[in-house]
Amino acid sequence: MPPTPDGLAPSAVYGPAQEVLDVKPIHLLGAIPFIGILGGIFFANRVTPYVLGMPFILFWLVMWVVLISVTMAVIYRLDPANREEQNS
């Protein structure tokens, strides 16, 4: 099949499954907050000890909200697509 006018191969050649499997390693960093909040909540599910005046479970969630921002900033910096836009 010839390539489309924009130079990309038609989706019939690769299909949607290939697009799903085309995950870059830096995008896997996005799974860390998901695991931290939803997976770690089972381990952090206690009231004591108090950390910074908050029950531990609340501290755990607030900590992950901050870490999500840090993780997304790292992903943004490492993504080559964002570097191309900045250089233009």
N, CA and C atoms as an extended XYZ file, in Angstrom:
264
Properties=species:S:1:pos:R:3:atomname:S:1:resname:S:1:resid:I:1 pbc="F F F"
N         0.838       -1.174        0.000 N   MET     1
C         0.000        0.000        0.000 CA  MET     1
C         0.888        1.243        0.000 C   MET     1
N         0.604        2.222       -0.830 N   PRO     2
C         1.433        3.433       -0.846 CA  PRO     2
C         1.160        4.301        0.377 C   PRO     2
N         2.153        5.084        0.782 N   PRO     3
C         1.933        5.953        1.941 CA  PRO     3
C         0.915        7.037        1.637 C   PRO     3
N         0.314        7.563        2.657 N   THR     4
C        -0.671        8.633        2.517 CA  THR     4
C         0.035        9.943        2.186 C   THR     4
N        -0.695       10.969        1.779 N   PRO     5
C        -0.060       12.238        1.394 CA  PRO     5
C         0.808       12.859        2.486 C   PRO     5
N         0.491       12.597        3.749 N   ASP     6
C         1.306       13.194        4.810 CA  ASP     6
C         2.562       12.370        5.102 C   ASP     6
N         2.788       11.291        4.337 N   GLY     7
C         4.002       10.510        4.473 CA  GLY     7
C         3.909        9.376        5.476 C   GLY     7
N         2.774        9.254        6.123 N   LEU     8
C         2.605        8.183        7.115 CA  LEU     8
C         1.968        6.972        6.462 C   LEU     8
N         2.269        5.818        6.990 N   ALA     9
C         1.673        4.607        6.466 CA  ALA     9
C         0.207        4.551        6.862 C   ALA     9
N        -0.632        3.996        6.024 N   PRO    10
C        -2.060        3.905        6.372 CA  PRO    10
C        -2.272        2.993        7.570 C   PRO    10
N        -3.349        3.247        8.286 N   SER    11
C        -3.616        2.478        9.501 CA  SER    11
C        -3.934        1.023        9.203 C   SER    11
N        -4.307        0.692        7.947 N   ALA    12
C        -4.606       -0.696        7.611 CA  ALA    12
C        -3.360       -1.571        7.710 C   ALA    12
N        -2.186       -0.970        7.524 N   VAL    13
C        -0.947       -1.739        7.602 CA  VAL    13
C        -0.623       -2.067        9.048 C   VAL    13
N        -0.723       -1.080        9.923 N   TYR    14
C        -0.340       -1.283       11.314 CA  TYR    14
C        -1.527       -1.563       12.209 C   TYR    14
N        -2.579       -0.825       12.055 N   GLY    15
C        -3.771       -1.016       12.863 CA  GLY    15
C        -3.647       -0.371       14.224 C   GLY    15
N        -4.748       -0.307       14.956 N   PRO    16
C        -4.736        0.344       16.266 CA  PRO    16
C        -3.890       -0.386       17.295 C   PRO    16
N        -3.709       -1.697       17.168 N   ALA    17
C        -2.917       -2.435       18.157 CA  ALA    17
C        -1.464       -1.977       18.131 C   ALA    17
N        -0.927       -1.685       16.953 N   GLN    18
C         0.452       -1.224       16.858 CA  GLN    18
C         0.607        0.136       17.530 C   GLN    18
N        -0.398        1.000       17.402 N   GLU    19
C        -0.340        2.308       18.047 CA  GLU    19
C        -0.321        2.166       19.557 C   GLU    19
N        -1.055        1.216       20.103 N   VAL    20
C        -1.091        0.996       21.546 CA  VAL    20
C         0.257        0.467       22.028 C   VAL    20
N         0.885       -0.404       21.251 N   LEU    21
C         2.150       -0.998       21.658 CA  LEU    21
C         3.328       -0.048       21.472 C   LEU    21
N         3.129        1.062       20.803 N   ASP    22
C         4.209        2.016       20.557 CA  ASP    22
C         4.331        2.975       21.743 C   ASP    22
N         4.670        2.415       22.912 N   VAL    23
C         4.801        3.199       24.137 CA  VAL    23
C         6.281        3.456       24.389 C   VAL    23
N         6.609        4.707       24.619 N   LYS    24
C         7.988        5.066       24.905 CA  LYS    24
C         8.264        4.828       26.390 C   LYS    24
N         9.493        4.484       26.717 N   PRO    25
C         9.822        4.219       28.133 CA  PRO    25
C         9.539        5.403       29.059 C   PRO    25
N         9.701        6.633       28.560 N   ILE    26
C         9.439        7.771       29.449 CA  ILE    26
C         7.963        7.894       29.785 C   ILE    26
N         7.103        7.378       28.913 N   HIS    27
C         5.674        7.442       29.206 CA  HIS    27
C         5.272        6.440       30.283 C   HIS    27
N         6.107        5.448       30.492 N   LEU    28
C         5.835        4.499       31.576 CA  LEU    28
C         6.000        5.160       32.943 C   LEU    28
N         6.707        6.296       32.983 N   LEU    29
C         6.802        7.043       34.237 CA  LEU    29
C         5.425        7.501       34.715 C   LEU    29
N         4.509        7.646       33.790 N   GLY    30
C         3.150        8.043       34.157 CA  GLY    30
C         2.420        7.003       34.987 C   GLY    30
N         2.903        5.774       34.984 N   ALA    31
C         2.286        4.715       35.780 CA  ALA    31
C         2.691        4.806       37.245 C   ALA    31
N         3.787        5.486       37.533 N   ILE    32
C         4.262        5.574       38.913 CA  ILE    32
C         3.244        6.254       39.834 C   ILE    32
N         2.681        7.412       39.468 N   PRO    33
C         1.662        8.012       40.351 CA  PRO    33
C         0.433        7.132       40.520 C   PRO    33
N         0.034        6.473       39.448 N   PHE    34
C        -1.124        5.579       39.522 CA  PHE    34
C        -0.888        4.477       40.541 C   PHE    34
N         0.284        3.872       40.472 N   ILE    35
C         0.635        2.804       41.418 CA  ILE    35
C         0.769        3.369       42.826 C   ILE    35
N         1.356        4.552       42.941 N   GLY    36
C         1.564        5.155       44.256 CA  GLY    36
C         0.275        5.473       44.983 C   GLY    36
N        -0.671        6.039       44.265 N   ILE    37
C        -1.924        6.416       44.931 CA  ILE    37
C        -2.834        5.207       45.117 C   ILE    37
N        -3.106        4.502       44.034 N   LEU    38
C        -4.088        3.421       44.138 CA  LEU    38
C        -3.511        2.143       44.735 C   LEU    38
N        -2.276        1.830       44.428 N   GLY    39
C        -1.677        0.620       44.983 CA  GLY    39
C        -1.183        0.807       46.403 C   GLY    39
N        -0.592        1.974       46.658 N   GLY    40
C        -0.034        2.229       47.974 CA  GLY    40
C        -1.053        2.539       49.036 C   GLY    40
N        -2.259        2.882       48.642 N   ILE    41
C        -3.294        3.253       49.614 CA  ILE    41
C        -3.618        2.075       50.535 C   ILE    41
N        -3.452        0.862       50.045 N   PHE    42
C        -3.724       -0.319       50.880 CA  PHE    42
C        -2.675       -0.470       51.977 C   PHE    42
N        -1.452       -0.051       51.692 N   PHE    43
C        -0.382       -0.151       52.673 CA  PHE    43
C        -0.371        1.040       53.630 C   PHE    43
N        -0.899        2.172       53.173 N   ALA    44
C        -0.871        3.394       53.986 CA  ALA    44
C        -2.176        3.609       54.741 C   ALA    44
N        -3.061        2.670       54.710 N   ASN    45
C        -4.386        2.841       55.292 CA  ASN    45
C        -4.345        2.720       56.812 C   ASN    45
N        -3.893        3.798       57.453 N   ARG    46
C        -3.893        3.871       58.922 CA  ARG    46
C        -3.946        5.342       59.330 C   ARG    46
N        -4.427        5.569       60.508 N   VAL    47
C        -4.557        6.941       61.000 CA  VAL    47
C        -3.261        7.389       61.652 C   VAL    47
N        -2.682        6.543       62.457 N   THR    48
C        -1.430        6.904       63.124 CA  THR    48
C        -0.274        6.278       62.377 C   THR    48
N         0.832        6.844       62.294 N   PRO    49
C         1.302        8.061       62.951 CA  PRO    49
C         0.807        9.303       62.218 C   PRO    49
N         0.876       10.413       62.923 N   TYR    50
C         0.557       11.696       62.319 CA  TYR    50
C         1.836       12.255       61.694 C   TYR    50
N         1.728       12.741       60.469 N   VAL    51
C         2.866       13.333       59.770 CA  VAL    51
C         2.462       14.749       59.386 C   VAL    51
N         3.232       15.722       59.866 N   LEU    52
C         2.930       17.145       59.635 CA  LEU    52
C         1.523       17.498       60.094 C   LEU    52
N         1.070       16.862       61.151 N   GLY    53
C        -0.243       17.134       61.723 CA  GLY    53
C        -1.391       16.461       61.008 C   GLY    53
N        -1.092       15.649       60.016 N   MET    54
C        -2.146       14.966       59.255 CA  MET    54
C        -2.094       13.472       59.547 C   MET    54
N        -3.246       12.817       59.528 N   PRO    55
C        -3.209       11.355       59.600 CA  PRO    55
C        -2.382       10.811       58.428 C   PRO    55
N        -1.765        9.666       58.625 N   PHE    56
C        -0.840        9.135       57.632 CA  PHE    56
C        -1.486        8.961       56.265 C   PHE    56
N        -2.736        8.518       56.230 N   ILE    57
C        -3.405        8.297       54.944 CA  ILE    57
C        -3.574        9.610       54.173 C   ILE    57
N        -3.900       10.687       54.892 N   LEU    58
C        -4.040       11.989       54.237 CA  LEU    58
C        -2.680       12.504       53.771 C   LEU    58
N        -1.668       12.323       54.595 N   PHE    59
C        -0.315       12.708       54.194 CA  PHE    59
C         0.106       11.949       52.946 C   PHE    59
N        -0.191       10.663       52.881 N   TRP    60
C         0.162        9.842       51.723 CA  TRP    60
C        -0.458       10.412       50.449 C   TRP    60
N        -1.729       10.767       50.503 N   LEU    61
C        -2.410       11.298       49.323 CA  LEU    61
C        -1.871       12.669       48.924 C   LEU    61
N        -1.632       13.537       49.894 N   VAL    62
C        -1.085       14.866       49.596 CA  VAL    62
C         0.315       14.728       49.017 C   VAL    62
N         1.116       13.838       49.569 N   MET    63
C         2.466       13.620       49.054 CA  MET    63
C         2.426       13.181       47.591 C   MET    63
N         1.498       12.297       47.243 N   TRP    64
C         1.418       11.828       45.863 CA  TRP    64
C         0.889       12.893       44.923 C   TRP    64
N         0.051       13.784       45.393 N   VAL    65
C        -0.398       14.897       44.545 CA  VAL    65
C         0.803       15.752       44.148 C   VAL    65
N         1.695       16.005       45.095 N   VAL    66
C         2.912       16.777       44.799 CA  VAL    66
C         3.830       15.969       43.884 C   VAL    66
N         3.998       14.678       44.164 N   LEU    67
C         4.875       13.844       43.341 CA  LEU    67
C         4.349       13.666       41.917 C   LEU    67
N         3.040       13.700       41.744 N   ILE    68
C         2.476       13.630       40.393 CA  ILE    68
C         2.926       14.832       39.574 C   ILE    68
N         2.912       16.007       40.176 N   SER    69
C         3.360       17.203       39.470 CA  SER    69
C         4.829       17.091       39.088 C   SER    69
N         5.641       16.600       39.993 N   VAL    70
C         7.065       16.428       39.716 CA  VAL    70
C         7.272       15.402       38.604 C   VAL    70
N         6.559       14.294       38.671 N   THR    71
C         6.692       13.241       37.669 CA  THR    71
C         6.271       13.733       36.289 C   THR    71
N         5.164       14.462       36.216 N   MET    72
C         4.714       14.982       34.931 CA  MET    72
C         5.682       16.025       34.372 C   MET    72
N         6.323       16.805       35.233 N   ALA    73
C         7.333       17.770       34.781 CA  ALA    73
C         8.540       17.036       34.205 C   ALA    73
N         8.935       15.933       34.831 N   VAL    74
C        10.058       15.138       34.327 CA  VAL    74
C         9.701       14.527       32.971 C   VAL    74
N         8.505       13.995       32.849 N   ILE    75
C         8.064       13.425       31.572 CA  ILE    75
C         8.058       14.496       30.488 C   ILE    75
N         7.577       15.677       30.810 N   TYR    76
C         7.533       16.768       29.840 CA  TYR    76
C         8.933       17.137       29.379 C   TYR    76
N         9.879       17.203       30.308 N   ARG    77
C        11.260       17.563       29.965 CA  ARG    77
C        11.945       16.486       29.131 C   ARG    77
N        11.651       15.214       29.395 N   LEU    78
C        12.319       14.118       28.702 CA  LEU    78
C        11.699       13.779       27.349 C   LEU    78
N        10.479       14.217       27.095 N   ASP    79
C         9.785       13.861       25.864 CA  ASP    79
C        10.411       14.586       24.672 C   ASP    79
N        10.916       13.854       23.692 N   PRO    80
C        11.558       14.487       22.545 CA  PRO    80
C        10.602       15.353       21.733 C   PRO    80
N         9.330       15.050       21.732 N   ALA    81
C         8.363       15.855       20.983 CA  ALA    81
C         8.309       17.278       21.538 C   ALA    81
N         8.464       17.435       22.834 N   ASN    82
C         8.454       18.766       23.419 CA  ASN    82
C         9.736       19.515       23.115 C   ASN    82
N        10.837       18.809       22.998 N   ARG    83
C        12.104       19.457       22.642 CA  ARG    83
C        12.056       20.013       21.228 C   ARG    83
N        11.402       19.284       20.300 N   GLU    84
C        11.284       19.758       18.928 CA  GLU    84
C        10.464       21.045       18.851 C   GLU    84
N         9.411       21.135       19.657 N   GLU    85
C         8.580       22.344       19.648 CA  GLU    85
C         9.342       23.532       20.205 C   GLU    85
N        10.197       23.316       21.202 N   GLN    86
C        10.945       24.418       21.803 CA  GLN    86
C        12.022       24.936       20.869 C   GLN    86
N        12.591       24.063       20.036 N   ASN    87
C        13.650       24.473       19.128 CA  ASN    87
C        13.122       25.217       17.908 C   ASN    87
N        11.858       25.062       17.594 N   SER    88
C        11.290       25.720       16.408 CA  SER    88
C        11.077       27.187       16.605 C   SER    88
